[in-house]
Amino acid sequence: MLVLCVVAENETTRFSAIGKALPDISPKVLTETLKNLESLGMISRHVYAEIPPRVEYSLTELGLSLMPLLGELIAWALDNYDKFPNTGNDSCAEPKERKSIK
């Protein structure tokens, strides 16, 4: 879900930009996630024949059609964040602000 949100922020997004936006995900897991999303038809991968090689990812029509629903889910989670009991997990920091999803 997070990878889709990062890719949705721009028309095309490079692997390194996705990795920088999601610093807690390892390159291996990011690669696997992108491959899975591509096989599901949610994102497309475009490889440019350059040196060094350049690879860009973008949402497909199917992926774009999911974004409003993900936006609603994220909005609901932010609106109801304080209603969930604290699990004691430090990685679940307070949400900073609601970000609009395309």
QUIWO-V937542 format. One record per pair of residues at least 12 apart in sequence whose C-alpha atoms are under 6 Angstrom apart, sorted by the first residue. I is the first residue (numbers start at 1). GAP is how many residues later the second one is. D is the distance in whole Angstrom. If there is no record, write none. Layout:
i=I gap=GAP d=D
i=I gap=GAP d=D
//
This chain:
i=12 gap=44 d=6
i=12 gap=45 d=5
i=12 gap=46 d=5
i=13 gap=43 d=5
i=13 gap=44 d=5
i=14 gap=42 d=5
i=42 gap=18 d=6
i=42 gap=20 d=6
i=42 gap=21 d=4
i=43 gap=15 d=5
i=43 gap=16 d=4
i=43 gap=17 d=5
i=44 gap=13 d=6
i=44 gap=14 d=5
i=45 gap=12 d=5
i=71 gap=30 d=5
//
